[in-house]
Amino acid sequence: MTTQRARSDAAKAARRARIIEATMAQLDAHGLHAVSMQDIANACGLTKPALYNYFPTREELFLAVYRSLLRDWLTDFNRSLVTAGHPLSRATFNNLFVACFAARPLLCHLTNHLTATLAPRLTASTFDSLKAETMEQLAGLRSLLVHYGYADADSAGDLAWAYYTVLVGAAQIADWPVDGARMKDGALPTRDRAAFDANCLATLACLR
């Protein structure tokens, strides 16, 4: 087990990133409900007390994983738009938006868990902070909605939040995987993916 403390800010940030990566791997392999803090500590080569120095609770660690996956999704979505070109139909934009999200089953599952299970346990300040951070990450989406002519600058913020809310609602409705075996090969089961896509795209088509 690793006992040497990370002393510099850079070393602490690097260790924190390794913990998040190891947690993602554990969740992918075993599922959200089967992974304990001890499992994660073992995977990182840390003692459990050392792990708690970085993430005092399992919930805070899962939130950090969620934030990391959210950033990755939005980055991938932006890349997909670069190859799609301009002008771009709203339907194609919506399809890419949903496809990039659904390609990350762990993000889908954590989004559902966050909304249905974790959010009620958060303090008001933590919840507000999470929402503010999510809006910050959605800033790029606001700009894209304006760039493609789907919204003006005044309404783009509300529309970007509506886009994200649609994904959250679809994640709650869909039959999400509950263990690593059903999230194998980085894809949702066909039935789950079809239900998710259909619910998202039908609702997004109604947004103005």
C-alpha positions as CSV (number, residue, x, y, z in Angstrom):
1,M,0.0,0.0,0.0
2,T,1.1,3.6,-0.7
3,T,1.9,5.4,2.6
4,Q,4.1,8.3,1.3
5,R,2.1,11.5,1.3
6,A,1.7,13.6,-1.8
7,R,3.2,16.9,-0.6
8,S,3.1,19.3,-3.6
9,D,-0.1,20.6,-5.1
10,A,0.9,18.9,-8.4
11,A,1.4,15.5,-6.7
12,K,-1.9,15.8,-4.9
13,A,-3.7,16.7,-8.1
14,A,-2.0,13.7,-9.9
15,R,-3.0,11.3,-7.1
16,R,-6.6,12.6,-7.1
17,A,-6.8,12.1,-10.8
18,R,-5.4,8.5,-10.4
19,I,-8.1,7.8,-7.8
20,I,-10.8,9.0,-10.1
21,E,-9.5,6.8,-13.0
22,A,-9.2,3.8,-10.7
23,T,-12.8,4.4,-9.5
24,M,-14.1,4.5,-13.1
25,A,-12.4,1.2,-13.8
26,Q,-13.9,-0.4,-10.7
27,L,-17.4,0.9,-11.5
28,D,-17.1,-0.3,-15.1
29,A,-16.0,-3.8,-14.0
30,H,-18.3,-4.3,-11.0
31,G,-21.1,-1.8,-11.1
32,L,-22.1,1.1,-9.0
33,H,-23.6,-0.7,-6.0
34,A,-20.9,-3.4,-5.6
35,V,-17.9,-1.1,-5.2
36,S,-16.7,0.0,-1.8
37,M,-14.1,2.5,-0.7
38,Q,-11.9,-0.4,0.3
39,D,-12.1,-1.8,-3.2
40,I,-11.1,1.6,-4.6
41,A,-8.3,2.0,-2.1
42,N,-6.9,-1.4,-3.0
43,A,-7.1,-0.6,-6.7
44,C,-5.2,2.6,-6.1
45,G,-2.6,1.0,-3.9
46,L,-3.6,3.3,-1.0
47,T,-4.6,2.7,2.5
48,K,-8.3,3.5,3.2
49,P,-7.4,6.4,5.5
50,A,-5.2,7.8,2.7
51,L,-8.1,7.6,0.3
52,Y,-10.4,9.4,2.7
53,N,-7.9,12.3,2.8
54,Y,-8.9,13.0,-0.8
55,F,-12.5,12.0,-0.7
56,P,-14.2,12.0,2.7
57,T,-17.2,10.0,1.5
58,R,-18.1,7.5,-1.3
59,E,-20.6,10.0,-2.5
60,E,-18.1,12.8,-3.0
61,L,-15.8,10.4,-4.9
62,F,-18.7,9.4,-7.2
63,L,-19.5,13.1,-7.8
64,A,-15.9,13.7,-8.8
65,V,-16.2,10.8,-11.3
66,Y,-19.4,12.2,-12.6
67,R,-17.8,15.6,-13.1
68,S,-14.9,14.1,-15.0
69,L,-17.2,12.1,-17.3
70,L,-19.3,15.1,-17.9
71,R,-16.3,17.1,-19.1
72,D,-15.2,14.2,-21.3
73,W,-18.7,13.9,-22.9
74,L,-18.9,17.6,-23.7
75,T,-15.4,17.6,-25.2
76,D,-16.3,14.6,-27.4
77,F,-19.5,16.2,-28.5
78,N,-17.6,19.3,-29.6
79,R,-15.2,17.2,-31.6
80,S,-18.1,15.4,-33.3
81,L,-19.5,18.7,-34.4
82,V,-16.2,19.7,-36.0
83,T,-16.4,16.8,-38.4
84,A,-20.1,17.3,-39.0
85,G,-19.6,20.8,-40.5
86,H,-21.8,23.8,-40.8
87,P,-24.6,24.5,-41.4
88,L,-26.1,21.6,-39.4
89,S,-29.7,20.5,-39.1
90,R,-31.1,20.6,-35.6
91,A,-32.0,16.9,-35.9
92,T,-28.4,16.0,-36.7
93,F,-27.2,18.2,-33.8
94,N,-29.6,16.4,-31.4
95,N,-28.5,13.0,-32.6
96,L,-24.8,13.7,-32.0
97,F,-25.6,15.2,-28.6
98,V,-27.5,12.1,-27.5
99,A,-25.1,9.6,-29.1
100,C,-22.0,11.1,-27.4
101,F,-23.7,10.9,-24.0
102,A,-25.1,7.4,-24.5
103,A,-21.7,6.1,-25.6
104,R,-20.7,6.5,-21.9
105,P,-22.8,4.0,-20.0
106,L,-21.1,4.9,-16.7
107,L,-22.1,8.5,-17.2
108,C,-25.6,7.5,-17.9
109,H,-25.8,5.3,-14.8
110,L,-24.2,7.9,-12.6
111,T,-26.6,10.6,-13.9
112,N,-29.5,8.4,-12.9
113,H,-28.0,7.6,-9.5
114,L,-27.1,11.3,-8.9
115,T,-30.7,12.4,-9.6
116,A,-32.6,9.6,-7.9
117,T,-30.4,8.6,-5.0
118,L,-27.6,11.0,-4.3
119,A,-29.1,14.5,-4.8
120,P,-31.6,14.1,-1.8
121,R,-28.6,13.5,0.5
122,L,-26.6,16.5,-0.6
123,T,-26.6,19.7,1.4
124,A,-28.2,22.7,-0.3
125,S,-24.8,24.4,-0.8
126,T,-23.3,21.3,-2.3
127,F,-26.3,20.9,-4.6
128,D,-26.1,24.5,-5.7
129,S,-22.4,24.2,-6.3
130,L,-22.9,21.1,-8.4
131,K,-25.6,22.8,-10.5
132,A,-23.4,25.9,-11.0
133,E,-20.5,23.7,-12.1
134,T,-22.7,21.8,-14.5
135,M,-23.9,25.1,-16.0
136,E,-20.3,26.2,-16.3
137,Q,-19.5,23.1,-18.2
138,L,-22.6,23.7,-20.4
139,A,-21.2,27.1,-21.4
140,G,-19.8,25.6,-24.6
141,L,-23.3,24.1,-25.4
142,R,-24.8,27.6,-25.0
143,S,-22.3,29.0,-27.5
144,L,-23.0,26.1,-29.9
145,L,-26.7,26.7,-29.8
146,V,-26.1,30.3,-30.8
147,H,-23.5,29.4,-33.4
148,Y,-25.8,27.1,-35.2
149,G,-28.7,29.5,-35.0
150,Y,-30.9,27.4,-32.7
151,A,-31.1,30.1,-30.1
152,D,-30.2,33.7,-29.5
153,A,-27.8,34.8,-26.7
154,D,-30.6,35.6,-24.3
155,S,-32.3,32.2,-24.5
156,A,-29.3,30.0,-25.1
157,G,-28.6,29.4,-21.4
158,D,-32.1,28.2,-20.7
159,L,-32.1,26.0,-23.8
160,A,-28.7,24.5,-22.8
161,W,-30.0,23.6,-19.4
162,A,-33.2,22.1,-21.0
163,Y,-31.0,19.9,-23.2
164,Y,-29.2,18.6,-20.2
165,T,-32.4,18.1,-18.2
166,V,-33.8,16.0,-21.1
167,L,-30.9,13.6,-20.7
168,V,-31.4,13.3,-17.0
169,G,-35.1,12.6,-17.4
170,A,-34.4,9.9,-20.0
171,A,-31.8,8.3,-17.8
172,Q,-34.5,8.0,-15.0
173,I,-37.0,6.4,-17.4
174,A,-34.6,4.0,-19.1
175,D,-33.8,0.6,-17.7
176,W,-30.2,1.2,-16.7
177,P,-27.5,-1.4,-16.1
178,V,-26.9,-2.3,-12.5
179,D,-23.7,-4.2,-12.7
180,G,-20.5,-4.3,-14.7
181,A,-21.5,-7.3,-16.8
182,R,-24.3,-5.4,-18.5
183,M,-22.0,-2.5,-19.2
184,K,-19.4,-4.7,-21.0
185,D,-17.7,-3.4,-24.2
186,G,-18.5,0.2,-23.4
187,A,-22.1,0.1,-24.7
188,L,-25.5,0.0,-23.2
189,P,-27.7,-3.0,-23.8
190,T,-29.6,-2.6,-27.1
191,R,-33.0,-2.2,-25.4
192,D,-31.7,0.4,-23.0
193,R,-29.9,2.4,-25.7
194,A,-33.0,2.4,-27.9
195,A,-35.2,3.5,-25.1
196,F,-32.8,6.2,-24.1
197,D,-32.3,7.5,-27.7
198,A,-36.1,7.5,-28.4
199,N,-37.0,9.4,-25.2
200,C,-34.3,12.0,-25.6
201,L,-34.8,12.7,-29.3
202,A,-38.6,12.9,-29.1
203,T,-38.3,15.5,-26.3
204,L,-35.4,17.5,-27.8
205,A,-37.4,17.8,-31.0
206,C,-40.1,19.7,-29.1
207,L,-37.6,22.3,-27.6
208,R,-37.6,25.7,-29.2
